[in-house]
Amino acid sequence: METKKVIIFTSLTLFLSFFSGCTAKAWYNGGQYGAKQNCHNQPPSEIKQCLENLNKETFEEYEKNVKLKNTHN
């Protein structure tokens, strides 16, 4: 039942983001939220490690790093 709630919430968030301008930041935040929720669906012994491996960059840091990578290619 919890998985169904997560899917509905994520779908609603993405739907609203799409119709409210579909900004890159909204997509980034949605992706981070989905990854975090995925960690909570792991076996209890793996949740902590999964959360520690998540990307901790803010959107602004991510955007800066993407721009740096694109200028070096």
Summary of the structure (lengths in Angstrom):
residues: 73
radius of gyration: 14.7
end to end distance: 45.3
largest distance: 46.0
contacts: 152
relative contact order: 0.10
helix: 81%
strand: 0%
